[in-house]
Amino acid sequence: MHIVIAPDSFKESLSAPQVANAIQTGMAAALPNATFSLLPMADGGEGFAQSMLERLGGERFHCDVTGPDFRPVTASFVINREQRLAVLDVASASGLPLMPSTAKNPLHTTSLGTGELIRAALDHDIDEIIIGLGGSATNDAGAGILTALGARLLDGAGKPIIPTGHGLGALMTLDLSTLDSRLRAVTLTAACDVDNPLCGPDGAATVFGPQKGATVSHIRSLEQHLHRFARICHYQLGHAIAHFPGAGAAGGIGAALGGLLNAQLVPGVELLLTRTHAYSTLAQADWIITGEGRVDGQTQHGKVPMALARIGQSHHIPVVVIAGSVGDNCDTLYQHGVKAIFPIQPGPCSLSEALVNTASNVTRTTENIARLMDNPIN
């Protein structure tokens, strides 16, 4: 039996490679004669650059940038000199884990650091920058990125706005003529973990604002400011940025990259599998085991389990999903190749207990799954 283990990270507890190792430990205990291929995954969020580094090789660089709450943080990016390629994560510079839990508020966070990271990558002799979207603490529609790359975002008095979700409310003029000229010589590719638009009931503020600390009133304000930003982009620059799939990724960074900087937005899982030639490994599996920290209705919109379910379905390979928690509206996954979804928690517990015990819970759960695979019920 050949089992391909291809999980995403379980945020705040285990990286994707750690989850994969825990799954293999559990399954190997019950299936000692099975062979395993480990393909740690990322959908464009946290760990995407690391996944690309592990598959393609390269060198990691660190630099100090502006964090999401304007405090300095140390972020990183990967350079593959053979392919003249840079890979970076929004989460590394502007990610939610960089924020104190008591201070999360997307009205006042910025993507400046991600723009500074892009600028640092441009210092290398490269032809392409891949930017992993996802895991951001921001809802500034990429205003921070644009500012860091030289764009002028001005208020009614001609002064620069503060590049935050709240700051967008003062925007009157957007000037891209002063952008870093080196951008014209590189291809920008954005790896998206969602396909949401910028605005509306499925947009960046409404869907993802709450997990970033937004209240109902915050979401109302953010939504108004995103609409304002979109209108200014349309009337002043002729760019329609609000409704294309992925525009709402990373608090609207997808809109800035795809709508204003000519980046190609690609599903992160698809990009990772294509660039690392992993499709052939998946196609040879008897079973595919995947998972992520939380499986719910959002999983079908570009997340790892959904992408692997579709691959499994096309090759008639059963796919099993494990999750730290299972929410509502997962039924769609069963229609696209998932055979079963298993939560890893053995019973009620606090979040801190769940995070501490993630590895052992993954191992125990997947050992039980493996025993069922070895002795299927007819």
C-alpha positions in Angstrom: 0.0 0.0 0.0 1.4 3.4 -1.0 0.1 6.3 1.0 0.8 9.9 0.1 0.7 12.2 3.2 0.0 15.8 2.1 -1.3 18.0 4.9 -1.3 21.8 5.3 0.0 23.3 8.6 -2.1 23.3 11.7 -1.7 27.0 12.5 -0.3 28.0 15.8 0.7 24.4 16.6 2.5 22.4 13.9 4.1 23.2 10.5 3.1 21.1 7.5 6.2 18.9 7.7 5.6 18.3 11.4 2.0 17.3 10.7 3.2 15.0 7.9 5.7 13.3 10.2 3.1 12.8 12.9 0.7 11.2 10.4 3.4 8.9 9.2 4.3 7.9 12.8 0.7 6.9 13.5 0.0 5.1 10.2 3.2 3.2 10.2 2.4 1.7 13.6 -0.6 0.1 12.1 0.7 -0.5 8.6 4.3 -1.5 8.9 4.5 -2.8 5.3 3.1 0.4 3.7 5.2 2.8 1.8 4.8 6.6 2.4 5.5 9.7 0.4 5.5 12.9 2.4 4.3 16.0 0.5 3.9 18.8 3.1 1.6 21.4 1.5 0.7 25.1 1.7 -2.1 26.9 0.0 -0.4 30.3 -0.2 -0.5 31.1 3.5 2.0 30.5 6.2 4.8 28.1 5.2 4.4 28.5 1.5 7.9 29.8 0.9 9.3 27.1 3.1 7.5 24.4 1.1 8.9 25.8 -2.1 12.4 25.9 -0.6 12.2 22.3 0.5 11.1 21.1 -3.0 13.1 23.5 -5.3 16.1 24.4 -3.2 17.5 27.8 -2.7 18.7 30.2 0.0 16.8 32.0 2.7 17.4 35.6 3.4 16.3 37.6 6.5 15.6 41.3 6.8 14.0 43.7 9.3 10.6 45.1 8.1 7.6 46.9 9.4 5.3 44.5 11.2 1.5 44.6 10.9 1.2 46.8 13.9 4.1 49.0 12.8 6.6 47.5 15.2 9.7 46.0 13.5 9.8 42.3 12.8 12.3 40.0 11.1 10.9 38.4 8.0 12.4 36.2 5.3 12.2 35.3 1.6 13.8 32.6 -0.5 16.0 33.0 -3.6 16.5 30.2 -6.1 19.3 31.5 -8.3 19.1 28.8 -10.9 15.5 29.7 -11.6 16.0 33.4 -10.9 13.1 33.2 -8.6 12.1 34.8 -5.3 9.4 33.4 -3.0 7.9 35.1 0.0 4.9 34.9 2.3 2.7 37.7 3.3 2.4 35.9 6.7 6.1 36.3 7.3 6.0 40.1 7.3 2.3 41.0 7.9 0.9 37.8 9.5 -1.7 37.4 12.2 0.7 35.4 14.5 2.9 38.6 14.7 0.1 40.4 16.5 -0.5 40.2 20.3 -3.9 38.4 20.7 -5.3 41.3 22.6 -4.3 43.9 20.0 -5.8 42.4 16.8 -7.7 45.0 14.9 -7.6 45.1 11.0 -8.6 48.8 11.0 -5.1 49.6 12.2 -2.8 47.0 10.6 -0.6 47.4 7.5 1.0 45.4 4.8 4.0 47.7 4.6 6.4 45.0 5.7 5.3 42.8 2.8 6.1 45.6 0.4 9.5 46.1 2.0 10.1 42.3 1.6 9.3 42.5 -2.1 11.6 45.5 -2.4 14.4 43.5 -0.7 13.8 40.6 -3.1 14.2 43.0 -6.0 17.8 43.7 -4.9 18.6 40.2 -6.2 19.0 39.3 -9.9 15.6 37.7 -10.4 13.0 37.4 -13.1 10.0 36.3 -11.0 8.6 36.9 -7.5 6.0 34.5 -6.1 4.0 35.9 -3.2 2.1 33.6 -0.9 -1.1 35.2 0.1 -2.9 34.1 3.3 -2.5 34.4 7.1 -2.4 38.2 7.0 -3.4 40.4 9.9 -4.4 43.2 7.5 -7.4 44.6 5.7 -5.7 47.5 3.9 -6.2 46.2 0.3 -2.4 46.2 -0.2 -2.1 49.9 0.6 1.0 49.2 2.6 2.6 47.2 -0.2 1.9 49.9 -2.7 3.4 52.6 -0.4 6.5 50.5 0.3 7.0 50.1 -3.5 6.8 53.8 -4.1 3.2 54.5 -5.0 1.6 57.7 -3.6 -1.6 57.3 -1.7 -2.7 60.8 -0.8 -5.5 62.4 1.2 -7.5 65.5 0.3 -4.7 67.8 1.5 -2.1 65.9 -0.7 -0.5 64.2 2.3 0.3 60.5 2.4 -2.4 58.4 4.2 -1.6 55.9 6.9 -1.6 52.7 4.9 -4.1 50.8 7.0 -7.7 49.7 6.6 -8.8 52.8 8.5 -6.4 55.0 6.5 -8.1 54.0 3.2 -11.1 56.1 4.4 -9.0 59.2 3.8 -7.7 58.3 0.4 -8.4 60.8 -2.4 -5.6 60.2 -4.9 -3.7 57.1 -6.0 -0.6 57.7 -8.1 1.3 54.6 -9.4 3.8 56.6 -11.6 6.3 56.6 -8.8 6.4 52.8 -8.4 9.8 51.1 -8.2 10.9 50.8 -11.8 12.4 47.4 -11.2 8.8 45.9 -11.0 8.6 46.3 -14.8 11.4 43.7 -15.2 9.9 41.0 -13.1 6.9 38.7 -13.3 4.7 38.8 -10.2 2.7 35.6 -9.3 0.4 35.5 -6.3 -0.4 32.2 -4.7 -4.0 32.5 -3.3 -5.5 30.4 -0.6 -9.0 31.7 -1.3 -11.1 32.9 -4.2 -13.1 35.6 -2.5 -13.7 39.0 -4.1 -12.6 42.2 -2.5 -16.0 43.6 -1.4 -19.5 42.4 -0.5 -20.8 39.6 1.6 -18.1 37.2 0.5 -15.4 39.8 0.6 -12.2 40.4 2.6 -13.8 42.3 5.5 -17.0 40.4 6.0 -15.5 36.9 5.7 -12.1 37.2 7.2 -12.3 40.4 9.3 -13.6 38.5 12.4 -10.7 36.2 12.6 -8.4 39.2 12.5 -10.2 40.9 15.4 -12.8 43.0 13.6 -16.1 43.7 15.4 -19.4 44.3 13.5 -18.8 48.0 13.4 -15.2 47.5 12.3 -16.4 45.4 9.4 -18.9 48.0 8.3 -16.1 50.6 8.2 -13.6 48.3 6.5 -16.2 47.5 3.8 -16.9 51.1 3.1 -13.2 51.9 2.8 -12.6 48.9 0.5 -15.4 50.2 -1.8 -13.9 53.6 -1.7 -10.5 52.2 -2.7 -12.0 50.2 -5.5 -13.9 53.3 -6.9 -10.8 55.4 -6.9 -8.8 52.7 -8.7 -11.6 52.5 -11.3 -12.2 56.2 -11.9 -8.6 57.4 -11.6 -6.7 54.5 -13.1 -9.2 52.6 -15.1 -8.6 49.4 -13.1 -11.5 47.2 -11.9 -10.2 45.5 -8.8 -13.2 44.6 -6.7 -14.7 41.4 -8.1 -12.2 39.1 -9.7 -11.6 35.8 -7.8 -8.8 36.2 -5.2 -9.1 40.0 -5.0 -10.1 39.5 -1.3 -7.2 37.3 -0.4 -4.9 38.5 2.4 -7.2 41.4 3.4 -7.4 42.7 -0.2 -3.7 42.3 -1.1 -4.9 40.2 -4.0 -6.7 43.2 -5.4 -3.6 45.4 -5.3 -1.3 42.7 -6.8 -3.7 41.4 -9.4 -5.6 44.6 -10.2 -2.8 47.2 -10.0 0.6 45.4 -10.3 -0.4 42.9 -13.0 0.3 39.9 -10.9 -1.2 36.6 -12.0 -3.3 35.1 -9.2 -3.1 31.3 -9.1 -4.5 28.9 -6.5 -1.6 28.2 -4.1 -1.9 24.5 -4.0 -2.0 24.3 -7.8 1.1 26.5 -8.1 3.0 24.4 -5.5 2.2 21.1 -7.1 3.0 22.4 -10.6 6.3 24.0 -9.8 7.5 21.0 -7.7 6.2 18.3 -10.1 4.3 16.6 -7.4 1.3 15.5 -9.4 3.0 12.2 -10.5 3.5 11.3 -6.8 -0.1 11.9 -6.0 -1.3 9.9 -9.0 0.6 6.8 -7.8 -1.1 6.7 -4.4 -3.5 4.1 -3.1 -4.6 6.6 -0.4 -4.1 10.3 0.1 -4.1 11.7 3.6 -4.4 15.4 4.0 -5.7 17.9 6.6 -5.6 21.4 8.1 -6.2 23.1 11.4 -9.9 23.7 10.7 -12.1 22.2 8.1 -15.4 24.1 7.4 -17.3 25.7 4.6 -14.3 27.9 3.6 -12.2 24.8 2.9 -13.8 24.4 -0.5 -12.5 27.8 -1.6 -8.9 27.1 -2.5 -7.7 25.2 0.6 -5.4 22.2 0.5 -8.0 19.4 1.3 -10.3 20.5 -1.5 -7.5 20.6 -4.1 -6.3 17.2 -3.1 -9.8 15.8 -3.1 -10.3 16.8 -6.7 -6.9 15.2 -7.7 -7.9 12.1 -5.8 -11.3 12.0 -7.5 -9.8 12.4 -11.0 -7.5 9.4 -10.4 -10.1 7.3 -8.3 -7.9 7.6 -5.2 -9.7 7.8 -1.8 -8.8 10.9 0.2 -9.1 11.2 4.0 -9.0 14.5 5.8 -8.0 15.2 9.4 -8.5 18.4 11.2 -7.9 20.1 14.5 -11.6 21.1 14.4 -14.5 20.5 12.1 -17.0 23.2 11.4 -20.2 23.5 9.5 -20.9 23.1 5.7 -18.3 20.5 5.0 -20.6 18.3 2.9 -19.4 19.7 -0.4 -16.0 18.0 0.2 -17.8 14.6 0.0 -19.0 15.5 -3.4 -15.5 16.1 -4.6 -13.6 13.0 -3.6 -13.2 13.1 0.2 -14.2 9.8 1.7 -14.1 10.8 5.4 -13.2 13.7 7.7 -11.8 13.0 11.2 -11.4 15.6 14.0 -8.3 14.8 16.0 -9.5 15.9 19.4 -10.3 13.0 21.8 -12.8 15.1 23.8 -13.6 18.6 25.1 -10.6 20.7 26.0 -9.3 24.2 26.0 -7.6 25.8 23.0 -4.3 25.8 24.8 -4.6 22.1 25.5 -5.5 21.3 21.9 -2.5 23.2 20.6 0.0 21.6 23.0 -1.3 18.1 22.2 -1.7 18.4 18.4 1.1 16.1 17.4 0.0 13.2 19.7 -3.6 13.7 18.7 -2.7 13.5 15.0 -0.6 10.4 15.6 -3.4 8.6 17.6 -6.1 9.5 15.1 -4.2 8.5 12.0 -3.1 5.2 13.6 -6.9 4.4 14.1 -7.5 5.5 10.5 -4.8 3.1 9.3 -6.3 0.2 11.2 -9.5 0.8 9.4 -7.7 0.9 6.1 -6.0 -2.3 6.9 -9.2 -4.0 7.9 -12.0 -2.4 5.8 -15.6 -3.0 6.7 -17.4 -4.7 3.8 
